[in-house]
């Protein structure tokens, strides 16, 4: 993509604006020659915008961006919006991926699982005991809840991602403590074996893990490395004979750490660089059994929430790990870890959509029965707005969860940005919805017996673990910039052969000329979204065009240094999050309208309201990203923070002087 800053040259701008949307062959050549004469320096700087150095902002962004160009035909909606484009393949129509047999099996599971959590599981008691009751654990094992996605021939239920999401949603409705116990076991604990294990490893470990006979845990976080996974200290040194590794180190805050018999452990392994011959540390992943010896765990941590789940420190003291327990390739542990986390994030959105349903039900029940000033409180506008916004947040989260699970079940390979967005959105939406539930219920919501305060305590961790939302925002923005930058780089190459690439260059110039004139580039969802949602579709396409423009401007302005502009990156990510939310509700509501669903008009209102407000937020963020006032604000924020840190606390003296 050429950069929109060609308007710096008034002569060039005039030339561009005279290029019509459709050009003859000769005209195309002339337009391309004009472009190359005026833009060589400009395009060479554009190429520098490709993110090529290692991100030093956390585990999610610390992958090295390669110099290879991302295929222009990416099907990821999130990837394409950074280029000001729309890819509808993974978002329209709203996915319906289960066959008749899968749907029937899921229906048979939903009833019993729901009944179990209503009649057997006691969330309040689990919270008080700070463990999942034994009878609940046994019941979950009997239902097969510990092996939901393990293939049936290895003792599991063999569920698809969409089936898994539906059951996780039920768990999230009733007890997030149990949800963490199950999720730490299978969503991340042994997910590495499912994704990267060889046949022997799968046959050895999965049957017992599927029944819950053995519990799994994911061991990445260390005392000195949280979001920055690359800084882990745990080591695994291969023996001279090559038959085993000696594992030493410790991991903290490990869910199921005190219960697990099987651990997926990440450690640094010394490896020889094939180019230089030097020894360098690379992260590798291992399946480690407690029975190997030298594996111990500390006492359960005292936590703010999710008290029912076991969280403990795990120690590895010269553990001899057989070489055949290496998971994936030597030195590719970071890839294993990121794939595990990316693969499981949709489950968090599904679970938290269930949590939101549960607390909305509590809020609505209270609002419908509480009388104040002679009327039920649900009749008052302030309560109505709260209930409506709570409902919109739940609707968007649920739409994201099943959009992503459907993409994954359909074989999509590019969903990493979307999955990160769903985790950020769901964890923040669930907190807001639950907080508003307390507000609707007033003093009753604050009381322990109402059960909402427990949900709030449980929810707080979701913005922190499996990639903090702050780091994931950087992940979303930097991955988007990387793809947009790669396209810029390919267009720079096209400028070197303007005759051979005349059509491509003329098309890009025309697009920018239209943007400069305030005209649409032709981006549309007409014929894709339901006609009754045409206005919402137009708001979405307009926002995408503006987002693509600001992405280009930021790339040319900052180049590789965009990686250090975190004030900018977080706002770019917020735009991307809103744009993804807009399209998933458009898709979901379009399906309901097309099918004549009983809730179609209600969903239409949810969609329209969301899209209007999301569009406004995106425009505000885009405006702030291009304004000098915002840059001044960012400098102020940086200076305020620096002063407070240097002072060891607030700087301003007490207003009373003492």
PyMOL commands that set and color helices and strands:
alter all, ss='L'
color gray80, all
select helices_A, chain A and resi 4-8+10-17+25-47+77-81+100-119+123-129+134-143+152-154+161-174+176-189+191-196+199-211+229-231+290-292+323-325+333-369+377-379+381-409+416-441+443-446+448-450+452-463+469-495+502-516+531-564+566-595+600-625+628-647
alter helices_A, ss='H'
color red, helices_A
select strands_A, chain A and resi 216-219+235-238+244-255+262-272+279-289+295-297+311-322+326-327+371-372+375-376
alter strands_A, ss='S'
color yellow, strands_A
deselect
rebuild
show_as cartoon
